[in-house]
């Protein structure tokens, strides 16, 4: 079982300040870019406001670019997606 975690301490501290719904939207995005062969990895990926969980043995391999379907993995593109959501949300104020 692998858990996808934000790797930067400064970002981890800021997670509590992320607007409502961002982690759920990020989880949907993460799941949508998870490589799909037979669908096992996607079916074992869950998300909530508290984070994203990739519950399958080869999650780390997929997240490090093992699959041609996700050469950048899923964590880094999802982190970029979160940053865009936060930036776009901040521009509304």
Secondary structure, 3 states (H helix, E strand, C coil): CEEECCCCHHHHHHHHHCCCCHHHHHHHHHHHHCCCCCCHHHHCEEEECCEEEECCCCHHHHHCCCCHHHCCCCHHHHHHHHHHHHHHHHHCC
